[in-house]
Amino acid sequence: MQTVKFRRAINQALDEEMSRDNKVFLMGEDIGASGGTFGLTKGLMDKYGDMRVKDTPISEEAIMGTVLGASLVGYRPIFDLMFMDFIMIAMDQLVNQASKTHYLSGGKIKAPLVVRALAGGGFRAGGHHSQTLESWFTHVPGLKVVYPSTPYDAKGLLKAAIRDDNPVLFLEHKSLLSIQQEIPEEEYIIPLGKADVKRQGSDITIVAFGRMVHTALEAAEKLAELGIEAEVVDPRTLLPLDKDTILASVRKTNKVIIVHEAPKNSGFGSEIAAVISEEAIYDLDGPIIRIGGVFSTIPVGSIEDNLYPKVGEVVEEAKKLISKQEINKKSEVKVYDS
């Protein structure tokens, strides 16, 4: 095993896939000699040269079009978009072209490309560099959307995304880049479309992805002090969504909270809630609770922290779902005569 940071796990995945397949190459702004704004492509240009690590002009639309064209003739390009907020400039090529190519060609043409984007707030980067817009893309047939929360998942899922024959939007939360975790030194791949139960529990299910997985896990530890065992489910891939794992957890605990960083309004939590209400409504002992970010433009500075779900908020909502009688019963310490 090796202990690596999230950013290093991404770098390893890129390195291993470029070494394995010479059809894999990178394109993006400032990804070459400088190793990228956050060091995610560090050392790759030195190893593979400037023909496979292409520093580009500032034109997301042109990069996306070039990446799409390369994928159509047999390459497996990776577009390092930098901040997710810039994806609007590349929307037409990604949503109207890349996602539809396989279908509109009658299955004859594939577009195996990956768009990597840094998402999320908490970095004091303001309204143009802090959004997490995953729900926009889960509405597009033909795309896959991946949002890992740990170094282990990031590496295994990115390798799977690069090998996938569909266009994949791969989101990396910038506030997670420095977290560390032990991962195998040998190669491993995590299949797309498979959720992970990050914590086992029996009393309530918390579904979260990206940075909010760590908020959910911290809340679960606080709840455990009250005798409440929360199960934390991380979808990891939002499209396609592993409904079975989520539903199995809900049917076990009979209570559910969904947490995401994006604004609650039309966030991806709404889709998860709809799936549960359609397929497991009679297994629930209470309402489906959604906790999302505030519906606001993201400001600069520490005030930004007030926009995102907090550990205490998750704990309080869980306590509301579980009656005081249940909490007291779980917290009772029984003393037996010897």
VOPAGU-2260 file (C-alpha; in pm, 1 decimal, decimal comma):
REM VOPAGU-2260
SITE   aa  ch    i         X         Y         Z
SITE  MET   A    0       0,0       0,0       0,0
SITE  GLN   A    1     103,3     362,5     -50,4
SITE  THR   A    2     -27,9     679,7     113,6
SITE  VAL   A    3    -109,0     941,1    -148,9
SITE  LYS   A    4    -297,3    1265,6    -174,7
SITE  PHE   A    5    -601,1    1301,1    -399,9
SITE  ARG   A    6    -398,7    1508,2    -648,2
SITE  ARG   A    7    -129,3    1240,5    -665,2
SITE  ALA   A    8    -389,5     968,5    -722,2
SITE  ILE   A    9    -516,1    1163,1   -1025,1
SITE  ASN   A   10    -161,3    1207,6   -1152,5
SITE  GLN   A   11     -87,8     836,6   -1112,6
SITE  ALA   A   12    -401,8     739,8   -1303,8
SITE  LEU   A   13    -308,1     967,9   -1593,2
SITE  ASP   A   14      49,7     841,7   -1595,1
SITE  GLU   A   15     -49,8     474,6   -1588,2
SITE  GLU   A   16    -305,9     510,2   -1864,8
SITE  MET   A   17     -71,4     712,1   -2087,0
SITE  SER   A   18     194,9     446,0   -2036,3
SITE  ARG   A   19     -50,6     165,2   -2113,1
SITE  ASP   A   20    -205,5     318,1   -2426,0
SITE  ASN   A   21     -26,3     560,3   -2659,3
SITE  LYS   A   22    -366,2     677,3   -2787,3
SITE  VAL   A   23    -424,6     854,5   -2455,3
SITE  PHE   A   24    -316,6    1219,1   -2452,8
SITE  LEU   A   25    -390,9    1538,8   -2258,2
SITE  MET   A   26    -502,6    1882,5   -2369,6
SITE  GLY   A   27    -560,2    2191,3   -2159,7
SITE  GLU   A   28    -441,7    2530,1   -2044,1
SITE  ASP   A   29    -117,1    2543,7   -1841,7
SITE  ILE   A   30     -94,7    2164,8   -1804,6
SITE  GLY   A   31     250,0    2122,0   -1957,5
SITE  ALA   A   32     578,4    2241,9   -1808,1
SITE  SER   A   33     404,2    2400,1   -1509,4
SITE  GLY   A   34     221,6    2076,2   -1425,2
SITE  GLY   A   35    -117,0    2242,9   -1409,5
SITE  THR   A   36    -260,7    2506,4   -1178,0
SITE  PHE   A   37    -298,5    2251,0    -897,2
SITE  GLY   A   38      -8,6    2022,3    -993,5
SITE  LEU   A   39    -233,3    1747,7   -1128,8
SITE  THR   A   40     -27,6    1693,0   -1446,3
SITE  LYS   A   41     312,6    1746,0   -1287,9
SITE  GLY   A   42     592,3    1558,5   -1464,4
SITE  LEU   A   43     379,5    1422,7   -1747,2
SITE  MET   A   44     514,3    1651,9   -2018,5
SITE  ASP   A   45     871,5    1563,9   -1919,9
SITE  LYS   A   46     787,6    1195,0   -1949,6
SITE  TYR   A   47     563,2    1189,9   -2257,7
SITE  GLY   A   48     658,7    1503,8   -2448,1
SITE  ASP   A   49     460,5    1795,5   -2580,7
SITE  MET   A   50     283,5    1586,7   -2845,4
SITE  ARG   A   51      91,6    1397,1   -2576,3
SITE  VAL   A   52      63,5    1674,4   -2317,2
SITE  LYS   A   53     -64,0    1968,1   -2518,0
SITE  ASP   A   54     -62,1    2315,6   -2368,6
SITE  THR   A   55    -335,6    2507,2   -2545,6
SITE  PRO   A   56    -449,3    2864,1   -2597,1
SITE  ILE   A   57    -732,0    2990,4   -2376,5
SITE  SER   A   58   -1026,8    2862,0   -2578,6
SITE  GLU   A   59   -1235,6    2591,3   -2415,3
SITE  GLU   A   60   -1459,7    2567,5   -2720,1
SITE  ALA   A   61   -1164,8    2497,7   -2951,7
SITE  ILE   A   62   -1010,7    2245,6   -2709,6
SITE  MET   A   63   -1338,8    2058,5   -2672,8
SITE  GLY   A   64   -1383,5    2044,2   -3050,4
SITE  THR   A   65   -1028,8    1916,9   -3099,6
SITE  VAL   A   66   -1070,0    1654,7   -2828,1
SITE  LEU   A   67   -1396,7    1535,8   -2980,7
SITE  GLY   A   68   -1241,3    1512,7   -3327,0
SITE  ALA   A   69    -947,7    1312,8   -3193,3
SITE  SER   A   70   -1179,1    1070,1   -3015,7
SITE  LEU   A   71   -1369,3    1004,1   -3339,4
SITE  VAL   A   72   -1054,3     880,9   -3514,8
SITE  GLY   A   73    -937,9     640,0   -3247,2
SITE  TYR   A   74    -763,8     844,9   -2980,1
SITE  ARG   A   75    -861,4     865,3   -2612,1
SITE  PRO   A   76    -809,4    1232,7   -2529,2
SITE  ILE   A   77    -842,9    1389,1   -2185,7
SITE  PHE   A   78    -945,8    1753,6   -2168,4
SITE  ASP   A   79    -814,3    1921,1   -1852,1
SITE  LEU   A   80   -1078,9    2192,3   -1823,5
SITE  MET   A   81    -931,6    2338,2   -1502,5
SITE  PHE   A   82   -1235,6    2500,4   -1333,6
SITE  MET   A   83   -1577,6    2350,4   -1398,7
SITE  ASP   A   84   -1722,4    2699,6   -1437,3
SITE  PHE   A   85   -1548,2    2723,3   -1776,6
SITE  ILE   A   86   -1750,6    2434,1   -1914,6
SITE  MET   A   87   -2024,0    2665,3   -2040,1
SITE  ILE   A   88   -1791,3    2774,8   -2320,3
SITE  ALA   A   89   -1754,9    2411,8   -2431,9
SITE  MET   A   90   -2120,0    2312,0   -2384,1
SITE  ASP   A   91   -2220,8    2285,9   -2749,5
SITE  GLN   A   92   -1938,3    2049,3   -2844,1
SITE  LEU   A   93   -1989,1    1836,4   -2532,4
SITE  VAL   A   94   -2368,2    1826,2   -2503,9
SITE  ASN   A   95   -2484,3    1864,6   -2863,4
SITE  GLN   A   96   -2204,7    1672,3   -3034,8
SITE  ALA   A   97   -1998,0    1437,2   -2815,7
SITE  SER   A   98   -2292,0    1294,4   -2622,0
SITE  LYS   A   99   -2494,3    1226,7   -2938,1
SITE  THR   A  100   -2228,7    1094,0   -3175,9
SITE  HIS   A  101   -2268,1     724,0   -3096,8
SITE  TYR   A  102   -2648,1     734,3   -3118,0
SITE  LEU   A  103   -2671,8     948,1   -3430,9
SITE  SER   A  104   -2417,8     730,0   -3612,5
SITE  GLY   A  105   -2628,4     422,5   -3548,8
SITE  GLY   A  106   -2367,0     289,2   -3310,8
SITE  LYS   A  107   -2089,5     301,4   -3571,7
SITE  ILE   A  108   -1884,3     583,2   -3418,0
SITE  LYS   A  109   -1759,6     616,3   -3060,6
SITE  ALA   A  110   -1640,6     925,5   -2875,8
SITE  PRO   A  111   -1415,2     793,8   -2596,4
SITE  LEU   A  112   -1306,6    1113,3   -2426,1
SITE  VAL   A  113   -1279,1    1244,4   -2070,2
SITE  VAL   A  114   -1338,7    1600,6   -1955,2
SITE  ARG   A  115   -1171,2    1654,2   -1617,2
SITE  ALA   A  116   -1290,0    1955,8   -1421,3
SITE  LEU   A  117   -1218,7    2102,3   -1078,4
SITE  ALA   A  118   -1552,0    2160,9    -907,3
SITE  GLY   A  119   -1681,8    2302,1    -582,9
SITE  GLY   A  120   -1625,9    2578,5    -334,0
SITE  GLY   A  121   -1450,9    2632,1      -5,4
SITE  PHE   A  122   -1144,3    2769,9    -182,1
SITE  ARG   A  123   -1225,0    3141,5    -163,7
SITE  ALA   A  124   -1226,0    3154,8    -542,8
SITE  GLY   A  125   -1549,3    3349,0    -592,5
SITE  GLY   A  126   -1850,5    3309,4    -815,8
SITE  HIS   A  127   -1667,3    3223,0   -1137,5
SITE  HIS   A  128   -1440,0    2948,7   -1002,4
SITE  SER   A  129   -1642,1    2767,1    -734,7
SITE  GLN   A  130   -1954,4    2610,1    -878,9
SITE  THR   A  131   -2047,9    2243,2    -881,4
SITE  LEU   A  132   -2283,8    2195,9   -1174,9
SITE  GLU   A  133   -2312,7    1818,1   -1192,2
SITE  SER   A  134   -2693,1    1814,8   -1216,1
SITE  TRP   A  135   -2680,2    1995,3   -1552,5
SITE  PHE   A  136   -2504,6    1701,1   -1713,5
SITE  THR   A  137   -2695,0    1414,9   -1555,6
SITE  HIS   A  138   -2980,7    1526,3   -1781,4
SITE  VAL   A  139   -2784,4    1448,7   -2099,5
SITE  PRO   A  140   -2820,0    1102,0   -2257,3
SITE  GLY   A  141   -2487,7     971,6   -2385,8
SITE  LEU   A  142   -2271,9    1125,3   -2113,7
SITE  LYS   A  143   -2135,7     967,5   -1798,2
SITE  VAL   A  144   -2078,2    1180,0   -1487,8
SITE  VAL   A  145   -1830,6    1077,2   -1216,7
SITE  TYR   A  146   -1770,0    1254,8    -883,4
SITE  PRO   A  147   -1519,9    1075,8    -653,2
SITE  SER   A  148   -1466,6    1166,9    -287,6
SITE  THR   A  149   -1141,4     988,3    -197,0
SITE  PRO   A  150    -796,6     930,0    -350,0
SITE  TYR   A  151    -872,5     557,7    -385,3
SITE  ASP   A  152   -1192,9     624,2    -576,3
SITE  ALA   A  153   -1039,8     904,6    -783,3
SITE  LYS   A  154    -764,7     684,7    -922,4
SITE  GLY   A  155    -974,5     374,8    -987,9
SITE  LEU   A  156   -1263,2     567,3   -1141,2
SITE  LEU   A  157   -1042,4     787,8   -1361,0
SITE  LYS   A  158    -872,5     481,5   -1510,0
SITE  ALA   A  159   -1215,8     334,4   -1582,4
SITE  ALA   A  160   -1332,4     662,6   -1735,9
SITE  ILE   A  161   -1032,9     679,4   -1970,4
SITE  ARG   A  162   -1103,1     324,5   -2091,5
SITE  ASP   A  163   -1475,7     385,2   -2135,2
SITE  ASP   A  164   -1606,4     424,1   -2490,7
SITE  ASN   A  165   -1840,8     709,8   -2394,4
SITE  PRO   A  166   -1770,4    1075,8   -2318,9
SITE  VAL   A  167   -1718,7    1108,9   -1943,7
SITE  LEU   A  168   -1735,1    1421,5   -1728,9
SITE  PHE   A  169   -1499,1    1358,7   -1437,5
SITE  LEU   A  170   -1530,8    1601,8   -1146,1
SITE  GLU   A  171   -1256,4    1659,9    -890,1
SITE  HIS   A  172   -1344,5    1871,3    -586,9
SITE  LYS   A  173   -1064,3    2119,8    -539,2
SITE  SER   A  174   -1103,0    2116,9    -159,8
SITE  LEU   A  175   -1024,6    1743,5    -156,6
SITE  LEU   A  176    -696,9    1761,4    -349,4
SITE  SER   A  177    -481,1    1743,8     -37,2
SITE  ILE   A  178    -661,7    1467,5     153,1
SITE  GLN   A  179    -459,4    1149,3     196,2
SITE  GLN   A  180    -545,6     781,6     188,4
SITE  GLU   A  181    -376,4     445,1     154,9
SITE  ILE   A  182    -425,7     294,0    -189,1
SITE  PRO   A  183    -278,7     -16,9    -352,7
SITE  GLU   A  184      52,7      12,1    -531,6
SITE  GLU   A  185     -64,9    -241,4    -789,3
SITE  GLU   A  186    -312,5    -146,0   -1059,7
SITE  TYR   A  187    -683,5    -142,2    -982,3
SITE  ILE   A  188    -994,6     -14,1   -1157,8
SITE  ILE   A  189   -1333,5      80,5   -1010,9
SITE  PRO   A  190   -1625,6      18,6   -1249,6
SITE  LEU   A  191   -1833,8     321,0   -1339,6
SITE  GLY   A  192   -2190,2     308,1   -1213,8
SITE  LYS   A  193   -2117,5     134,2    -883,0
SITE  ALA   A  194   -2185,3     311,4    -551,6
SITE  ASP   A  195   -1987,5     252,6    -233,5
SITE  VAL   A  196   -2109,8     224,4     124,5
SITE  LYS   A  197   -1852,8     437,0     307,5
SITE  ARG   A  198   -1992,7     355,3     651,4
SITE  GLN   A  199   -2224,0      76,1     761,2
SITE  GLY   A  200   -2524,6     166,9     973,4
SITE  SER   A  201   -2872,8      49,3    1062,3
SITE  ASP   A  202   -3070,5     354,6    1174,9
SITE  ILE   A  203   -3056,6     610,9     893,9
SITE  THR   A  204   -2907,2     642,5     544,1
SITE  ILE   A  205   -2709,2     948,6     439,2
SITE  VAL   A  206   -2645,9     973,2      63,7
SITE  ALA   A  207   -2369,5    1216,3     -33,7
SITE  PHE   A  208   -2105,8    1266,3    -303,6
SITE  GLY   A  209   -1791,3    1470,8    -355,6
SITE  ARG   A  210   -1682,9    1682,0     -57,6
SITE  MET   A  211   -2012,5    1618,5     120,4
SITE  VAL   A  212   -1918,1    1252,8     175,3
SITE  HIS   A  213   -1673,2    1374,0     438,5
SITE  THR   A  214   -1937,0    1599,3     593,9
SITE  ALA   A  215   -2171,1    1299,9     607,1
SITE  LEU   A  216   -1906,5    1076,2     764,8
SITE  GLU   A  217   -1828,9    1334,3    1031,5
SITE  ALA   A  218   -2200,1    1373,0    1102,7
SITE  ALA   A  219   -2229,8     994,0    1129,8
SITE  GLU   A  220   -1960,5     992,0    1398,9
SITE  LYS   A  221   -2147,6    1261,9    1593,5
SITE  LEU   A  222   -2470,1    1061,9    1563,4
SITE  ALA   A  223   -2294,0     749,6    1687,0
SITE  GLU   A  224   -2227,1     931,9    2013,7
SITE  LEU   A  225   -2606,0     950,1    2051,3
SITE  GLY   A  226   -2645,1     582,7    1976,7
SITE  ILE   A  227   -2760,5     643,9    1618,5
SITE  GLU   A  228   -2579,9     438,6    1355,8
SITE  ALA   A  229   -2586,6     615,5    1018,3
SITE  GLU   A  230   -2503,8     442,3     692,0
SITE  VAL   A  231   -2321,7     665,3     443,2
SITE  VAL   A  232   -2365,8     584,3      75,0
SITE  ASP   A  233   -2148,7     750,5    -189,8
SITE  PRO   A  234   -2287,6     705,3    -545,2
SITE  ARG   A  235   -1943,6     793,8    -691,8
SITE  THR   A  236   -2094,5     781,8   -1041,4
SITE  LEU   A  237   -2401,0    1002,7   -1081,8
SITE  LEU   A  238   -2475,0     896,3   -1437,5
SITE  PRO   A  239   -2538,7     607,5   -1456,6
SITE  LEU   A  240   -2666,5     599,0   -1098,3
SITE  ASP   A  241   -2639,4     283,1    -890,1
SITE  LYS   A  242   -2997,0     282,1    -765,3
SITE  ASP   A  243   -2976,7     -67,0    -621,5
SITE  THR   A  244   -2717,6      17,1    -355,4
SITE  ILE   A  245   -2904,8     330,4    -248,1
SITE  LEU   A  246   -3240,5     153,1    -233,8
SITE  ALA   A  247   -3096,7    -141,9     -42,1
SITE  SER   A  248   -2964,4      96,1     222,9
SITE  VAL   A  249   -3293,5     284,9     246,9
SITE  ARG   A  250   -3487,8     -39,1     283,4
SITE  LYS   A  251   -3255,6    -137,5     567,3
SITE  THR   A  252   -3267,4     188,7     765,0
SITE  ASN   A  253   -3612,7     323,5     661,0
SITE  LYS   A  254   -3488,5     683,0     685,2
SITE  VAL   A  255   -3281,9     890,7     445,2
SITE  ILE   A  256   -3102,6    1223,5     416,4
SITE  ILE   A  257   -2945,4    1339,1      88,9
SITE  VAL   A  258   -2661,8    1591,5     106,6
SITE  HIS   A  259   -2493,3    1782,4    -176,2
SITE  GLU   A  260   -2293,9    2102,3    -205,2
SITE  ALA   A  261   -2476,2    2248,9    -505,3
SITE  PRO   A  262   -2785,9    2458,7    -436,0
SITE  LYS   A  263   -3079,3    2251,6    -318,3
SITE  ASN   A  264   -3294,4    2390,6    -600,2
SITE  SER   A  265   -3292,4    2131,4    -881,6
SITE  GLY   A  266   -2977,1    1970,9    -739,2
SITE  PHE   A  267   -2893,9    1607,4    -807,5
SITE  GLY   A  268   -3041,1    1519,5    -470,3
SITE  SER   A  269   -3381,3    1573,4    -629,0
SITE  GLU   A  270   -3316,8    1283,4    -867,6
SITE  ILE   A  271   -3205,9    1056,1    -584,9
SITE  ALA   A  272   -3513,1    1156,4    -384,6
SITE  ALA   A  273   -3739,2    1082,6    -682,0
SITE  VAL   A  274   -3588,5     735,9    -725,8
SITE  ILE   A  275   -3645,9     658,0    -358,7
SITE  SER   A  276   -4001,2     792,1    -361,7
SITE  GLU   A  277   -4087,5     588,2    -671,2
SITE  GLU   A  278   -3925,8     261,8    -567,5
SITE  ALA   A  279   -3903,1     256,6    -187,9
SITE  ILE   A  280   -4168,8     493,9     -54,6
SITE  TYR   A  281   -4337,1     223,9     154,7
SITE  ASP   A  282   -4007,3     137,0     320,1
SITE  LEU   A  283   -3972,0     484,9     468,7
SITE  ASP   A  284   -4068,9     584,0     823,3
SITE  GLY   A  285   -4041,3     954,8     751,1
SITE  PRO   A  286   -3994,6    1214,5     477,5
SITE  ILE   A  287   -3697,6    1220,6     240,6
SITE  ILE   A  288   -3475,2    1504,0     361,1
SITE  ARG   A  289   -3259,6    1700,8     117,0
SITE  ILE   A  290   -2979,2    1926,4     240,2
SITE  GLY   A  291   -2812,9    2142,4     -21,8
SITE  GLY   A  292   -2625,1    2463,9     -64,9
SITE  VAL   A  293   -2785,9    2805,1     -39,1
SITE  PHE   A  294   -2937,3    2932,1    -365,5
SITE  SER   A  295   -2688,1    3214,2    -407,0
SITE  THR   A  296   -2397,4    3331,2    -615,8
SITE  ILE   A  297   -2080,4    3226,9    -435,9
SITE  PRO   A  298   -1911,1    3527,0    -270,7
SITE  VAL   A  299   -1539,9    3582,1    -213,0
SITE  GLY   A  300   -1404,2    3536,2     138,1
SITE  SER   A  301   -1501,6    3345,9     450,7
SITE  ILE   A  302   -1870,9    3431,3     409,8
SITE  GLU   A  303   -1870,3    3158,1     145,2
SITE  ASP   A  304   -1862,8    2895,8     420,7
SITE  ASN   A  305   -2219,3    2985,3     516,9
SITE  LEU   A  306   -2349,3    2855,7     185,2
SITE  TYR   A  307   -2270,0    2486,9     225,4
SITE  PRO   A  308   -2422,9    2208,7     436,5
SITE  LYS   A  309   -2264,7    2172,3     779,3
SITE  VAL   A  310   -2209,3    1867,0     998,0
SITE  GLY   A  311   -2441,5    2008,8    1263,5
SITE  GLU   A  312   -2719,4    2055,3    1010,9
SITE  VAL   A  313   -2700,7    1691,7     905,5
SITE  VAL   A  314   -2699,3    1579,5    1269,4
SITE  GLU   A  315   -3003,4    1790,1    1357,2
SITE  GLU   A  316   -3203,7    1667,9    1059,2
SITE  ALA   A  317   -3119,5    1308,6    1149,4
SITE  LYS   A  318   -3233,8    1364,5    1507,3
SITE  LYS   A  319   -3563,7    1501,1    1379,0
SITE  LEU   A  320   -3619,0    1189,1    1171,0
SITE  ILE   A  321   -3544,5     962,7    1464,6
SITE  SER   A  322   -3784,9    1019,4    1752,4
SITE  LYS   A  323   -3664,6    1115,9    2098,3
SITE  GLN   A  324   -3803,2     787,4    2224,2
SITE  GLU   A  325   -3581,3     596,8    1980,0
SITE  ILE   A  326   -3275,8     805,4    2072,4
SITE  ASN   A  327   -3333,2     755,0    2444,7
SITE  LYS   A  328   -3382,4     383,6    2395,0
SITE  LYS   A  329   -3057,9     356,1    2199,4
SITE  SER   A  330   -2870,4     561,8    2457,0
SITE  GLU   A  331   -2986,3     359,7    2757,0
SITE  VAL   A  332   -2710,2     184,1    2947,5
SITE  LYS   A  333   -2847,1    -130,5    3109,8
SITE  VAL   A  334   -2687,7    -238,9    3435,9
SITE  TYR   A  335   -2720,2    -603,4    3539,2
SITE  ASP   A  336   -2660,1    -745,7    3886,2
SITE  SER   A  337   -2367,7    -985,9    3901,3
